Each structure stands twice: as structure tokens, then as C-alpha cells.
Amino acid sequence: TMWHQRRWWITAWSREQTIGSGQEAASATCWSAIARFCLQYGWAVVVVLGLLAVPAVVAVHSIRTSHTQQELMPRGSEPSEAYTDMVAGFGTGALFPYWLLIVPKDGVVESAAFFDRARILTRRAVALSGINASDITVDGVMLQDDRDVPYGIVHRVLHASPARCKTYANLVRRPLCDAVRTAWTRFTNGNASAGINATATRVSLALRMDPFSDEGMAWLDRMREALPRAVSESGGEDDVSLFGAALALNDTVSLVREFVPWMMAGTLAVIFALVALAFRSLVVPVRAVFTVSLSLALTYALTWAVYGLGALDALGWPAVGRYGGLNWASLVLSWPVGAGLGFDYDIFLIGRILEFR
């Protein structure tokens, strides 16, 4: 009918007016000028972006990541200052020591034979790990400050009467019984005062170096390789395990780092496939993957320049000062978020372009 035709004409005219006004508004923005420049000098833009990609990729490859506890704390905060004082006084290794758990096959810790085996095992493992004796503190029932503790003394003190303990204290001018029994309770799962026999012991390995540093992680790998040989040389009769908070975190970081390249490649592959199917084109996803990857690479490169190389140290602003390294989790977590946001807005842009066409 005439009414329907008029209604259709009014709707079409309104739509043309809306699109026309939108085009006029868009042409007045800086983005429109940038778009016209890119269309006019397309190959030059591609060459410039390609040249920027090379140093960006090199910079990203040289980024040094770390997982020290200091980087998780706000600069200048009380926890950060307290942690700094603790590290300066005792060392990071003292706060996060490694432990050797040694379980005798016969289940008897309180024996001269086990003391000798455990002492040989610990000393050989530390020596084979390639660390200097001055760079590690070893503590246990049979070793105190890297010095041998004879089994005979430990055995006598553990079962000494109060009168005998008093005699020992007068001889050495220190509460020997309390010290030995405290060490026994700390380094074994037994309790002499309660009559609980120990069936396992542990040895503390406190590094002078930072266990979360690259040097500390390298020592951990050498220590793991050294343990089987040390067990064999000590007689091979005991079960030995290496554990600790630093070990768990180092293993987590190492495992995540191995999968990061696969995560990035998988993310780009899935996005490439979805964009190709959505727009039915191979050029659109290639351009999208390249531009978003370049944007993230430039972001990481600038981040490393600021926090790793101190590009803005002259400003004297702690928030953008040199930090020596980036926390390992920041790159892992920022990649999927950055890629998601980048492709999200890229799809909006391509969709708008297709709409105007």
C-alpha cells in the first residue's frame, strides 16, 4: 500500500541521514586522518611496522623475569622494608631453606650407622652440587653449622637424667640437654621426652644466595642430579627427598615458562581460525595477528626499558624507576588479557569497516 511504501522511504531516508552524519563526524576526527594516511601510504606503513617489530622482538627476548618475593611487595611499604631487613641480616636462603628428608630403611634414626650414612649422604650431595662450603649452611641432628655431631653425645643426652643434664651443663657451660633435645624435636619426627622414637630426619640447607635467582635455580638442578649419586655412595639404604617452599615455587615457574610459548601460539592460532571463519578471509586474521602481536611486543619492550633498563630513572619517580627485572607472573597473566582486548577492539574495527562498505 501507499502507507507502507512511504514508511519504507522514511526509514531508508533516516538511515541514510544517520550514516551520513556518522561519516561526517568520523571524518572530522584524528582517526580518520590516520586512516587516510595509511590508505595513501600503505606500503610505507607496513615497512615501518616491520622495522619496529625487529627491535621489539629482540627486546622481548632479552627481558629478564624473576620470582623473588621482593617484587610482589609495594615499594617503600612496611612489609617490603621488613623483608629487606630480614634478607640483609639473614639472607634469602635462611628465610626459604631447602630440606633433605632422609628415611632409614629399617626405620631407626637413633643409631650410629644411620648417623654416619646421613652425614656422608648430606656432605656428598652438597659437594656434588658444586657450591662452596661458605655459601651454604647445613643443619641437622648429625650436622650443626657444618660440623659433625657424634652419635654418642646425642644418644647419651637424649636419655640422660635431670641430674646428669645438670652435670653436662656445668661442664660445657650451656644447657646441652635442652639444645640437643630441641634439635632432635626440630629435625626428626621423634620426641625423646614423650618417648616417641624417630623414624625419619631432615636436614636444613640454607643458601647464602637467593634461591629464587637464576643462580639459585641452577644450583637446585645440580642438587637434584647429585642426590642419586650421593645416596649410592652413602650405601643406598635410605630414601631421600628434597623439598621446601623455594623448590615448589621454582618448579612452578619452570613448568609455566615451558608452556608459555605454546600458550601464546595456541591463543594466536585459535583467534586466527575464529576471525578467518567470521570474516571469511585469510588477509583479515593475518593482519589482526600481526598488529596485535606487534602492539604487545612494543608494550613489553617499553616495560622492560622502563623497569629493567631504567629509561625513566632521570624523573626520580619510584613508580617508573628501575627494578632489575619483571615478575614472572606479570608477563604470563598480561598476555591473554592483552591479546583478548586487542583482538576484541580489532574485531569491532573490522566490523565497522564492513558495515560502512
QUILIN-V780611 format. One record per helix or strand. SS is the DSSP state (H for helix, E for strand). FROM is the first residue (numbers start at 1). LEN is the number of residues. Records with the same first field share a line. If there is no record, write none. Layout:
SS = FROM-LEN, FROM-LEN
This chain:
H = 2-26, 30-11, 42-20, 69-4, 78-13, 92-4, 112-17, 133-3, 151-8, 162-11, 176-12, 214-20, 245-35, 283-25, 313-3, 318-3, 328-29
E = 65-2, 98-7, 136-4, 143-2, 147-2, 188-1, 191-1, 196-1, 201-7, 238-6, 326-2
